[in-house]
Amino acid sequence: MVDILKHSGLVESCSEARRKISEGIVKIRNRVWKNHCQVSTNEDIPQGWEFIHCGKDKVLVKLKF
């Protein structure tokens, strides 16, 4: 999830991504991400175009796992 946030441009560094995730302000499909070390599976991250919300900011990205 840290890499997704970094590459989407919603954060400028990996440490900022980890902080925002730990604060519980990152969402995909209304699911809040709170653990930056979470193991991702196909069920965790949907494939296709999705909005990633980071506080008030959001970006549409193509997710492929």
PDB file of N, H, CA, C and O in Angstrom:
ATOM      1  N   MET A   1       0.819  -1.194   0.000  1.00  0.00           N
ATOM      2  CA  MET A   1       0.000   0.000   0.000  1.00  0.00           C
ATOM      3  C   MET A   1       0.863   1.258   0.000  1.00  0.00           C
ATOM      4  O   MET A   1       0.491   2.269  -0.595  1.00  0.00           O
ATOM      5  N   VAL A   2       1.992   1.196   0.654  1.00  0.00           N
ATOM      6  H   VAL A   2       2.294   0.375   1.137  1.00  0.00           H
ATOM      7  CA  VAL A   2       2.907   2.340   0.680  1.00  0.00           C
ATOM      8  C   VAL A   2       3.340   2.684  -0.740  1.00  0.00           C
ATOM      9  O   VAL A   2       3.348   3.854  -1.122  1.00  0.00           O
ATOM     10  N   ASP A   3       3.701   1.672  -1.521  1.00  0.00           N
ATOM     11  H   ASP A   3       3.695   0.721  -1.210  1.00  0.00           H
ATOM     12  CA  ASP A   3       4.128   1.902  -2.902  1.00  0.00           C
ATOM     13  C   ASP A   3       3.001   2.480  -3.752  1.00  0.00           C
ATOM     14  O   ASP A   3       3.235   3.354  -4.586  1.00  0.00           O
ATOM     15  N   ILE A   4       1.793   1.999  -3.542  1.00  0.00           N
ATOM     16  H   ILE A   4       1.603   1.289  -2.864  1.00  0.00           H
ATOM     17  CA  ILE A   4       0.643   2.510  -4.308  1.00  0.00           C
ATOM     18  C   ILE A   4       0.452   3.994  -4.029  1.00  0.00           C
ATOM     19  O   ILE A   4       0.260   4.781  -4.955  1.00  0.00           O
ATOM     20  N   LEU A   5       0.502   4.378  -2.764  1.00  0.00           N
ATOM     21  H   LEU A   5       0.658   3.739  -2.011  1.00  0.00           H
ATOM     22  CA  LEU A   5       0.343   5.800  -2.419  1.00  0.00           C
ATOM     23  C   LEU A   5       1.463   6.641  -3.002  1.00  0.00           C
ATOM     24  O   LEU A   5       1.221   7.726  -3.531  1.00  0.00           O
ATOM     25  N   LYS A   6       2.684   6.144  -2.906  1.00  0.00           N
ATOM     26  H   LYS A   6       2.880   5.263  -2.476  1.00  0.00           H
ATOM     27  CA  LYS A   6       3.837   6.893  -3.412  1.00  0.00           C
ATOM     28  C   LYS A   6       3.741   7.093  -4.919  1.00  0.00           C
ATOM     29  O   LYS A   6       3.953   8.201  -5.413  1.00  0.00           O
ATOM     30  N   HIS A   7       3.423   6.035  -5.648  1.00  0.00           N
ATOM     31  H   HIS A   7       3.250   5.136  -5.247  1.00  0.00           H
ATOM     32  CA  HIS A   7       3.352   6.127  -7.109  1.00  0.00           C
ATOM     33  C   HIS A   7       2.127   6.904  -7.595  1.00  0.00           C
ATOM     34  O   HIS A   7       2.128   7.437  -8.705  1.00  0.00           O
ATOM     35  N   SER A   8       1.094   6.967  -6.774  1.00  0.00           N
ATOM     36  H   SER A   8       1.093   6.534  -5.872  1.00  0.00           H
ATOM     37  CA  SER A   8      -0.105   7.706  -7.180  1.00  0.00           C
ATOM     38  C   SER A   8       0.086   9.211  -7.062  1.00  0.00           C
ATOM     39  O   SER A   8      -0.678   9.981  -7.643  1.00  0.00           O
ATOM     40  N   GLY A   9       1.105   9.638  -6.312  1.00  0.00           N
ATOM     41  H   GLY A   9       1.726   9.013  -5.840  1.00  0.00           H
ATOM     42  CA  GLY A   9       1.336  11.060  -6.121  1.00  0.00           C
ATOM     43  C   GLY A   9       0.583  11.664  -4.947  1.00  0.00           C
ATOM     44  O   GLY A   9       0.635  12.876  -4.736  1.00  0.00           O
ATOM     45  N   LEU A  10      -0.118  10.831  -4.180  1.00  0.00           N
ATOM     46  H   LEU A  10      -0.159   9.847  -4.351  1.00  0.00           H
ATOM     47  CA  LEU A  10      -0.855  11.340  -3.023  1.00  0.00           C
ATOM     48  C   LEU A  10       0.068  11.683  -1.860  1.00  0.00           C
ATOM     49  O   LEU A  10      -0.294  12.482  -0.996  1.00  0.00           O
ATOM     50  N   VAL A  11       1.246  11.091  -1.833  1.00  0.00           N
ATOM     51  H   VAL A  11       1.539  10.442  -2.535  1.00  0.00           H
ATOM     52  CA  VAL A  11       2.245  11.395  -0.803  1.00  0.00           C
ATOM     53  C   VAL A  11       3.584  11.589  -1.486  1.00  0.00           C
ATOM     54  O   VAL A  11       3.775  11.179  -2.631  1.00  0.00           O
ATOM     55  N   GLU A  12       4.508  12.214  -0.778  1.00  0.00           N
ATOM     56  H   GLU A  12       4.353  12.547   0.152  1.00  0.00           H
ATOM     57  CA  GLU A  12       5.817  12.477  -1.364  1.00  0.00           C
ATOM     58  C   GLU A  12       6.899  11.516  -0.891  1.00  0.00           C
ATOM     59  O   GLU A  12       7.972  11.446  -1.490  1.00  0.00           O
ATOM     60  N   SER A  13       6.622  10.771   0.188  1.00  0.00           N
ATOM     61  H   SER A  13       5.751  10.828   0.674  1.00  0.00           H
ATOM     62  CA  SER A  13       7.633   9.852   0.697  1.00  0.00           C
ATOM     63  C   SER A  13       6.971   8.618   1.294  1.00  0.00           C
ATOM     64  O   SER A  13       5.779   8.618   1.601  1.00  0.00           O
ATOM     65  N   CYS A  14       7.755   7.585   1.450  1.00  0.00           N
ATOM     66  H   CYS A  14       8.724   7.584   1.201  1.00  0.00           H
ATOM     67  CA  CYS A  14       7.246   6.358   2.055  1.00  0.00           C
ATOM     68  C   CYS A  14       6.878   6.576   3.519  1.00  0.00           C
ATOM     69  O   CYS A  14       5.906   6.000   4.008  1.00  0.00           O
ATOM     70  N   SER A  15       7.647   7.402   4.218  1.00  0.00           N
ATOM     71  H   SER A  15       8.437   7.870   3.821  1.00  0.00           H
ATOM     72  CA  SER A  15       7.330   7.663   5.623  1.00  0.00           C
ATOM     73  C   SER A  15       6.008   8.423   5.760  1.00  0.00           C
ATOM     74  O   SER A  15       5.239   8.176   6.689  1.00  0.00           O
ATOM     75  N   GLU A  16       5.751   9.337   4.841  1.00  0.00           N
ATOM     76  H   GLU A  16       6.375   9.537   4.086  1.00  0.00           H
ATOM     77  CA  GLU A  16       4.458  10.047   4.853  1.00  0.00           C
ATOM     78  C   GLU A  16       3.325   9.067   4.581  1.00  0.00           C
ATOM     79  O   GLU A  16       2.266   9.158   5.202  1.00  0.00           O
ATOM     80  N   ALA A  17       3.536   8.132   3.659  1.00  0.00           N
ATOM     81  H   ALA A  17       4.396   8.058   3.155  1.00  0.00           H
ATOM     82  CA  ALA A  17       2.517   7.118   3.358  1.00  0.00           C
ATOM     83  C   ALA A  17       2.241   6.261   4.588  1.00  0.00           C
ATOM     84  O   ALA A  17       1.083   6.007   4.918  1.00  0.00           O
ATOM     85  N   ARG A  18       3.290   5.816   5.264  1.00  0.00           N
ATOM     86  H   ARG A  18       4.231   6.022   4.996  1.00  0.00           H
ATOM     87  CA  ARG A  18       3.114   4.998   6.473  1.00  0.00           C
ATOM     88  C   ARG A  18       2.347   5.765   7.550  1.00  0.00           C
ATOM     89  O   ARG A  18       1.485   5.202   8.225  1.00  0.00           O
ATOM     90  N   ARG A  19       2.663   7.045   7.706  1.00  0.00           N
ATOM     91  H   ARG A  19       3.363   7.502   7.158  1.00  0.00           H
ATOM     92  CA  ARG A  19       1.978   7.862   8.708  1.00  0.00           C
ATOM     93  C   ARG A  19       0.498   7.990   8.390  1.00  0.00           C
ATOM     94  O   ARG A  19      -0.345   7.826   9.272  1.00  0.00           O
ATOM     95  N   LYS A  20       0.178   8.284   7.126  1.00  0.00           N
ATOM     96  H   LYS A  20       0.863   8.417   6.410  1.00  0.00           H
ATOM     97  CA  LYS A  20      -1.230   8.456   6.745  1.00  0.00           C
ATOM     98  C   LYS A  20      -2.004   7.149   6.872  1.00  0.00           C
ATOM     99  O   LYS A  20      -3.174   7.151   7.253  1.00  0.00           O
ATOM    100  N   ILE A  21      -1.353   6.036   6.554  1.00  0.00           N
ATOM    101  H   ILE A  21      -0.402   6.034   6.245  1.00  0.00           H
ATOM    102  CA  ILE A  21      -2.017   4.742   6.717  1.00  0.00           C
ATOM    103  C   ILE A  21      -2.278   4.482   8.195  1.00  0.00           C
ATOM    104  O   ILE A  21      -3.375   4.058   8.559  1.00  0.00           O
ATOM    105  N   SER A  22      -1.290   4.729   9.055  1.00  0.00           N
ATOM    106  H   SER A  22      -0.399   5.073   8.760  1.00  0.00           H
ATOM    107  CA  SER A  22      -1.470   4.476  10.489  1.00  0.00           C
ATOM    108  C   SER A  22      -2.529   5.382  11.100  1.00  0.00           C
ATOM    109  O   SER A  22      -3.156   5.021  12.095  1.00  0.00           O
ATOM    110  N   GLU A  23      -2.733   6.564  10.509  1.00  0.00           N
ATOM    111  H   GLU A  23      -2.223   6.858   9.701  1.00  0.00           H
ATOM    112  CA  GLU A  23      -3.784   7.470  10.987  1.00  0.00           C
ATOM    113  C   GLU A  23      -5.165   7.053  10.505  1.00  0.00           C
ATOM    114  O   GLU A  23      -6.169   7.607  10.953  1.00  0.00           O
ATOM    115  N   GLY A  24      -5.228   6.081   9.594  1.00  0.00           N
ATOM    116  H   GLY A  24      -4.413   5.631   9.230  1.00  0.00           H
ATOM    117  CA  GLY A  24      -6.516   5.568   9.125  1.00  0.00           C
ATOM    118  C   GLY A  24      -7.227   6.474   8.150  1.00  0.00           C
ATOM    119  O   GLY A  24      -8.457   6.506   8.127  1.00  0.00           O
ATOM    120  N   ILE A  25      -6.473   7.222   7.331  1.00  0.00           N
ATOM    121  H   ILE A  25      -5.473   7.195   7.351  1.00  0.00           H
ATOM    122  CA  ILE A  25      -7.133   8.130   6.397  1.00  0.00           C
ATOM    123  C   ILE A  25      -7.024   7.660   4.944  1.00  0.00           C
ATOM    124  O   ILE A  25      -7.424   8.384   4.032  1.00  0.00           O
ATOM    125  N   VAL A  26      -6.488   6.459   4.718  1.00  0.00           N
ATOM    126  H   VAL A  26      -6.163   5.871   5.459  1.00  0.00           H
ATOM    127  CA  VAL A  26      -6.359   5.924   3.365  1.00  0.00           C
ATOM    128  C   VAL A  26      -7.473   4.909   3.136  1.00  0.00           C
ATOM    129  O   VAL A  26      -7.670   3.992   3.933  1.00  0.00           O
ATOM    130  N   LYS A  27      -8.205   5.092   2.020  1.00  0.00           N
ATOM    131  H   LYS A  27      -8.045   5.837   1.373  1.00  0.00           H
ATOM    132  CA  LYS A  27      -9.332   4.203   1.712  1.00  0.00           C
ATOM    133  C   LYS A  27      -9.289   3.769   0.254  1.00  0.00           C
ATOM    134  O   LYS A  27      -8.937   4.549  -0.631  1.00  0.00           O
ATOM    135  N   ILE A  28      -9.650   2.523   0.020  1.00  0.00           N
ATOM    136  H   ILE A  28      -9.936   1.889   0.739  1.00  0.00           H
ATOM    137  CA  ILE A  28      -9.967   2.008  -1.307  1.00  0.00           C
ATOM    138  C   ILE A  28     -11.302   1.302  -1.158  1.00  0.00           C
ATOM    139  O   ILE A  28     -11.456   0.426  -0.306  1.00  0.00           O
ATOM    140  N   ARG A  29     -12.276   1.682  -1.991  1.00  0.00           N
ATOM    141  H   ARG A  29     -12.151   2.393  -2.682  1.00  0.00           H
ATOM    142  CA  ARG A  29     -13.631   1.120  -1.919  1.00  0.00           C
ATOM    143  C   ARG A  29     -14.203   1.186  -0.509  1.00  0.00           C
ATOM    144  O   ARG A  29     -14.783   0.218  -0.018  1.00  0.00           O
ATOM    145  N   ASN A  30     -14.035   2.326   0.132  1.00  0.00           N
ATOM    146  H   ASN A  30     -13.564   3.113  -0.267  1.00  0.00           H
ATOM    147  CA  ASN A  30     -14.531   2.582   1.490  1.00  0.00           C
ATOM    148  C   ASN A  30     -13.920   1.667   2.541  1.00  0.00           C
ATOM    149  O   ASN A  30     -14.419   1.605   3.664  1.00  0.00           O
ATOM    150  N   ARG A  31     -12.860   0.963   2.202  1.00  0.00           N
ATOM    151  H   ARG A  31     -12.454   1.013   1.289  1.00  0.00           H
ATOM    152  CA  ARG A  31     -12.146   0.152   3.178  1.00  0.00           C
ATOM    153  C   ARG A  31     -10.953   0.946   3.676  1.00  0.00           C
ATOM    154  O   ARG A  31     -10.109   1.369   2.886  1.00  0.00           O
ATOM    155  N   VAL A  32     -10.880   1.149   4.974  1.00  0.00           N
ATOM    156  H   VAL A  32     -11.565   0.805   5.616  1.00  0.00           H
ATOM    157  CA  VAL A  32      -9.797   1.920   5.578  1.00  0.00           C
ATOM    158  C   VAL A  32      -8.588   1.007   5.768  1.00  0.00           C
ATOM    159  O   VAL A  32      -8.702  -0.103   6.287  1.00  0.00           O
ATOM    160  N   TRP A  33      -7.430   1.501   5.338  1.00  0.00           N
ATOM    161  H   TRP A  33      -7.337   2.404   4.917  1.00  0.00           H
ATOM    162  CA  TRP A  33      -6.174   0.774   5.527  1.00  0.00           C
ATOM    163  C   TRP A  33      -5.471   1.363   6.737  1.00  0.00           C
ATOM    164  O   TRP A  33      -5.218   2.567   6.784  1.00  0.00           O
ATOM    165  N   LYS A  34      -5.149   0.514   7.727  1.00  0.00           N
ATOM    166  H   LYS A  34      -5.355  -0.464   7.689  1.00  0.00           H
ATOM    167  CA  LYS A  34      -4.493   0.996   8.941  1.00  0.00           C
ATOM    168  C   LYS A  34      -3.146   0.338   9.174  1.00  0.00           C
ATOM    169  O   LYS A  34      -2.433   0.723  10.100  1.00  0.00           O
ATOM    170  N   ASN A  35      -2.779  -0.635   8.368  1.00  0.00           N
ATOM    171  H   ASN A  35      -3.359  -0.948   7.615  1.00  0.00           H
ATOM    172  CA  ASN A  35      -1.531  -1.354   8.588  1.00  0.00           C
ATOM    173  C   ASN A  35      -0.719  -1.354   7.299  1.00  0.00           C
ATOM    174  O   ASN A  35      -1.099  -2.014   6.331  1.00  0.00           O
ATOM    175  N   HIS A  36       0.389  -0.625   7.271  1.00  0.00           N
ATOM    176  H   HIS A  36       0.697  -0.088   8.057  1.00  0.00           H
ATOM    177  CA  HIS A  36       1.194  -0.537   6.056  1.00  0.00           C
ATOM    178  C   HIS A  36       1.945  -1.830   5.775  1.00  0.00           C
ATOM    179  O   HIS A  36       2.447  -2.010   4.666  1.00  0.00           O
ATOM    180  N   CYS A  37       2.035  -2.728   6.738  1.00  0.00           N
ATOM    181  H   CYS A  37       1.627  -2.581   7.639  1.00  0.00           H
ATOM    182  CA  CYS A  37       2.736  -4.006   6.538  1.00  0.00           C
ATOM    183  C   CYS A  37       1.784  -5.125   6.142  1.00  0.00           C
ATOM    184  O   CYS A  37       2.206  -6.270   5.987  1.00  0.00           O
ATOM    185  N   GLN A  38       0.522  -4.811   5.979  1.00  0.00           N
ATOM    186  H   GLN A  38       0.179  -3.880   6.105  1.00  0.00           H
ATOM    187  CA  GLN A  38      -0.482  -5.820   5.670  1.00  0.00           C
ATOM    188  C   GLN A  38      -0.127  -6.571   4.402  1.00  0.00           C
ATOM    189  O   GLN A  38       0.247  -5.968   3.396  1.00  0.00           O
ATOM    190  N   VAL A  39      -0.247  -7.891   4.454  1.00  0.00           N
ATOM    191  H   VAL A  39      -0.551  -8.381   5.271  1.00  0.00           H
ATOM    192  CA  VAL A  39      -0.010  -8.710   3.272  1.00  0.00           C
ATOM    193  C   VAL A  39      -1.191  -8.525   2.339  1.00  0.00           C
ATOM    194  O   VAL A  39      -2.344  -8.668   2.744  1.00  0.00           O
ATOM    195  N   SER A  40      -0.899  -8.208   1.101  1.00  0.00           N
ATOM    196  H   SER A  40       0.038  -8.092   0.772  1.00  0.00           H
ATOM    197  CA  SER A  40      -1.963  -7.948   0.144  1.00  0.00           C
ATOM    198  C   SER A  40      -2.254  -9.197  -0.670  1.00  0.00           C
ATOM    199  O   SER A  40      -1.342  -9.886  -1.126  1.00  0.00           O
ATOM    200  N   THR A  41      -3.502  -9.470  -0.839  1.00  0.00           N
ATOM    201  H   THR A  41      -4.243  -8.910  -0.468  1.00  0.00           H
ATOM    202  CA  THR A  41      -3.950 -10.559  -1.710  1.00  0.00           C
ATOM    203  C   THR A  41      -4.911  -9.972  -2.725  1.00  0.00           C
ATOM    204  O   THR A  41      -5.218  -8.781  -2.678  1.00  0.00           O
ATOM    205  N   ASN A  42      -5.377 -10.786  -3.626  1.00  0.00           N
ATOM    206  H   ASN A  42      -5.127 -11.753  -3.664  1.00  0.00           H
ATOM    207  CA  ASN A  42      -6.334 -10.306  -4.620  1.00  0.00           C
ATOM    208  C   ASN A  42      -7.604  -9.772  -3.963  1.00  0.00           C
ATOM    209  O   ASN A  42      -8.241  -8.863  -4.496  1.00  0.00           O
ATOM    210  N   GLU A  43      -7.977 -10.329  -2.806  1.00  0.00           N
ATOM    211  H   GLU A  43      -7.460 -11.067  -2.373  1.00  0.00           H
ATOM    212  CA  GLU A  43      -9.171  -9.835  -2.122  1.00  0.00           C
ATOM    213  C   GLU A  43      -8.903  -8.484  -1.459  1.00  0.00           C
ATOM    214  O   GLU A  43      -9.811  -7.664  -1.329  1.00  0.00           O
ATOM    215  N   ASP A  44      -7.650  -8.252  -1.038  1.00  0.00           N
ATOM    216  H   ASP A  44      -6.912  -8.918  -1.144  1.00  0.00           H
ATOM    217  CA  ASP A  44      -7.322  -6.996  -0.372  1.00  0.00           C
ATOM    218  C   ASP A  44      -7.354  -5.815  -1.328  1.00  0.00           C
ATOM    219  O   ASP A  44      -7.908  -4.763  -1.009  1.00  0.00           O
ATOM    220  N   ILE A  45      -6.759  -5.991  -2.501  1.00  0.00           N
ATOM    221  H   ILE A  45      -6.308  -6.845  -2.760  1.00  0.00           H
ATOM    222  CA  ILE A  45      -6.678  -4.899  -3.467  1.00  0.00           C
ATOM    223  C   ILE A  45      -7.439  -5.296  -4.728  1.00  0.00           C
ATOM    224  O   ILE A  45      -7.033  -6.227  -5.424  1.00  0.00           O
ATOM    225  N   PRO A  46      -8.530  -4.608  -5.030  1.00  0.00           N
ATOM    226  CA  PRO A  46      -9.278  -4.921  -6.237  1.00  0.00           C
ATOM    227  C   PRO A  46      -8.457  -4.602  -7.483  1.00  0.00           C
ATOM    228  O   PRO A  46      -7.600  -3.719  -7.459  1.00  0.00           O
ATOM    229  N   GLN A  47      -8.719  -5.320  -8.565  1.00  0.00           N
ATOM    230  H   GLN A  47      -9.415  -6.037  -8.584  1.00  0.00           H
ATOM    231  CA  GLN A  47      -8.032  -5.040  -9.814  1.00  0.00           C
ATOM    232  C   GLN A  47      -8.905  -4.151 -10.681  1.00  0.00           C
ATOM    233  O   GLN A  47     -10.132  -4.238 -10.639  1.00  0.00           O
ATOM    234  N   GLY A  48      -8.281  -3.312 -11.452  1.00  0.00           N
ATOM    235  H   GLY A  48      -7.284  -3.241 -11.486  1.00  0.00           H
ATOM    236  CA  GLY A  48      -8.996  -2.385 -12.319  1.00  0.00           C
ATOM    237  C   GLY A  48      -8.830  -0.961 -11.837  1.00  0.00           C
ATOM    238  O   GLY A  48      -7.982  -0.678 -10.991  1.00  0.00           O
ATOM    239  N   TRP A  49      -9.635  -0.071 -12.371  1.00  0.00           N
ATOM    240  H   TRP A  49     -10.324  -0.301 -13.058  1.00  0.00           H
ATOM    241  CA  TRP A  49      -9.549   1.351 -12.011  1.00  0.00           C
ATOM    242  C   TRP A  49     -10.283   1.591 -10.704  1.00  0.00           C
ATOM    243  O   TRP A  49     -11.452   1.231 -10.560  1.00  0.00           O
ATOM    244  N   GLU A  50      -9.592   2.200  -9.756  1.00  0.00           N
ATOM    245  H   GLU A  50      -8.643   2.492  -9.872  1.00  0.00           H
ATOM    246  CA  GLU A  50     -10.170   2.481  -8.440  1.00  0.00           C
ATOM    247  C   GLU A  50      -9.733   3.860  -7.963  1.00  0.00           C
ATOM    248  O   GLU A  50      -8.643   4.328  -8.293  1.00  0.00           O
ATOM    249  N   PHE A  51     -10.593   4.501  -7.188  1.00  0.00           N
ATOM    250  H   PHE A  51     -11.478   4.121  -6.920  1.00  0.00           H
ATOM    251  CA  PHE A  51     -10.215   5.736  -6.519  1.00  0.00           C
ATOM    252  C   PHE A  51      -9.520   5.384  -5.216  1.00  0.00           C
ATOM    253  O   PHE A  51     -10.014   4.559  -4.447  1.00  0.00           O
ATOM    254  N   ILE A  52      -8.384   6.002  -4.969  1.00  0.00           N
ATOM    255  H   ILE A  52      -7.982   6.671  -5.594  1.00  0.00           H
ATOM    256  CA  ILE A  52      -7.709   5.902  -3.683  1.00  0.00           C
ATOM    257  C   ILE A  52      -7.908   7.239  -2.987  1.00  0.00           C
ATOM    258  O   ILE A  52      -7.556   8.288  -3.525  1.00  0.00           O
ATOM    259  N   HIS A  53      -8.471   7.193  -1.794  1.00  0.00           N
ATOM    260  H   HIS A  53      -8.757   6.341  -1.357  1.00  0.00           H
ATOM    261  CA  HIS A  53      -8.723   8.396  -1.002  1.00  0.00           C
ATOM    262  C   HIS A  53      -7.655   8.514   0.059  1.00  0.00           C
ATOM    263  O   HIS A  53      -7.353   7.551   0.765  1.00  0.00           O
ATOM    264  N   CYS A  54      -7.091   9.686   0.167  1.00  0.00           N
ATOM    265  H   CYS A  54      -7.336  10.468  -0.406  1.00  0.00           H
ATOM    266  CA  CYS A  54      -6.093   9.967   1.199  1.00  0.00           C
ATOM    267  C   CYS A  54      -6.492  11.290   1.830  1.00  0.00           C
ATOM    268  O   CYS A  54      -6.060  12.356   1.391  1.00  0.00           O
ATOM    269  N   GLY A  55      -7.317  11.210   2.861  1.00  0.00           N
ATOM    270  H   GLY A  55      -7.667  10.344   3.218  1.00  0.00           H
ATOM    271  CA  GLY A  55      -7.890  12.423   3.438  1.00  0.00           C
ATOM    272  C   GLY A  55      -8.877  13.024   2.455  1.00  0.00           C
ATOM    273  O   GLY A  55      -9.775  12.331   1.977  1.00  0.00           O
ATOM    274  N   LYS A  56      -8.722  14.304   2.147  1.00  0.00           N
ATOM    275  H   LYS A  56      -7.993  14.867   2.536  1.00  0.00           H
ATOM    276  CA  LYS A  56      -9.609  14.977   1.202  1.00  0.00           C
ATOM    277  C   LYS A  56      -9.189  14.749  -0.245  1.00  0.00           C
ATOM    278  O   LYS A  56      -9.973  14.994  -1.162  1.00  0.00           O
ATOM    279  N   ASP A  57      -7.967  14.284  -0.457  1.00  0.00           N
ATOM    280  H   ASP A  57      -7.330  14.085   0.288  1.00  0.00           H
ATOM    281  CA  ASP A  57      -7.460  14.066  -1.811  1.00  0.00           C
ATOM    282  C   ASP A  57      -7.823  12.667  -2.303  1.00  0.00           C
ATOM    283  O   ASP A  57      -7.905  11.717  -1.525  1.00  0.00           O
ATOM    284  N   LYS A  58      -8.036  12.568  -3.597  1.00  0.00           N
ATOM    285  H   LYS A  58      -7.969  13.340  -4.229  1.00  0.00           H
ATOM    286  CA  LYS A  58      -8.259  11.253  -4.192  1.00  0.00           C
ATOM    287  C   LYS A  58      -7.685  11.245  -5.595  1.00  0.00           C
ATOM    288  O   LYS A  58      -7.555  12.280  -6.248  1.00  0.00           O
ATOM    289  N   VAL A  59      -7.347  10.046  -6.034  1.00  0.00           N
ATOM    290  H   VAL A  59      -7.453   9.206  -5.504  1.00  0.00           H
ATOM    291  CA  VAL A  59      -6.785   9.885  -7.364  1.00  0.00           C
ATOM    292  C   VAL A  59      -7.298   8.571  -7.929  1.00  0.00           C
ATOM    293  O   VAL A  59      -7.466   7.593  -7.201  1.00  0.00           O
ATOM    294  N   LEU A  60      -7.543   8.558  -9.222  1.00  0.00           N
ATOM    295  H   LEU A  60      -7.406   9.353  -9.814  1.00  0.00           H
ATOM    296  CA  LEU A  60      -7.989   7.343  -9.905  1.00  0.00           C
ATOM    297  C   LEU A  60      -6.754   6.637 -10.456  1.00  0.00           C
ATOM    298  O   LEU A  60      -5.994   7.214 -11.234  1.00  0.00           O
ATOM    299  N   VAL A  61      -6.560   5.389 -10.049  1.00  0.00           N
ATOM    300  H   VAL A  61      -7.177   4.920  -9.417  1.00  0.00           H
ATOM    301  CA  VAL A  61      -5.401   4.620 -10.503  1.00  0.00           C
ATOM    302  C   VAL A  61      -5.837   3.261 -10.988  1.00  0.00           C
ATOM    303  O   VAL A  61      -6.883   2.752 -10.584  1.00  0.00           O
ATOM    304  N   LYS A  62      -5.031   2.667 -11.860  1.00  0.00           N
ATOM    305  H   LYS A  62      -4.181   3.080 -12.188  1.00  0.00           H
ATOM    306  CA  LYS A  62      -5.292   1.308 -12.311  1.00  0.00           C
ATOM    307  C   LYS A  62      -4.487   0.373 -11.423  1.00  0.00           C
ATOM    308  O   LYS A  62      -3.257   0.415 -11.410  1.00  0.00           O
ATOM    309  N   LEU A  63      -5.192  -0.465 -10.687  1.00  0.00           N
ATOM    310  H   LEU A  63      -6.191  -0.499 -10.698  1.00  0.00           H
ATOM    311  CA  LEU A  63      -4.553  -1.410  -9.788  1.00  0.00           C
ATOM    312  C   LEU A  63      -4.470  -2.764 -10.473  1.00  0.00           C
ATOM    313  O   LEU A  63      -5.446  -3.244 -11.051  1.00  0.00           O
ATOM    314  N   LYS A  64      -3.316  -3.362 -10.401  1.00  0.00           N
ATOM    315  H   LYS A  64      -2.524  -2.972  -9.932  1.00  0.00           H
ATOM    316  CA  LYS A  64      -3.119  -4.696 -10.961  1.00  0.00           C
ATOM    317  C   LYS A  64      -2.242  -5.445  -9.983  1.00  0.00           C
ATOM    318  O   LYS A  64      -1.143  -5.000  -9.651  1.00  0.00           O
ATOM    319  N   PHE A  65      -2.728  -6.581  -9.524  1.00  0.00           N
ATOM    320  H   PHE A  65      -3.621  -6.943  -9.793  1.00  0.00           H
ATOM    321  CA  PHE A  65      -2.000  -7.324  -8.519  1.00  0.00           C
ATOM    322  C   PHE A  65      -1.547  -8.640  -9.090  1.00  0.00           C
ATOM    323  O   PHE A  65      -0.906  -9.427  -8.394  1.00  0.00           O
TER     324      PHE A  65
END
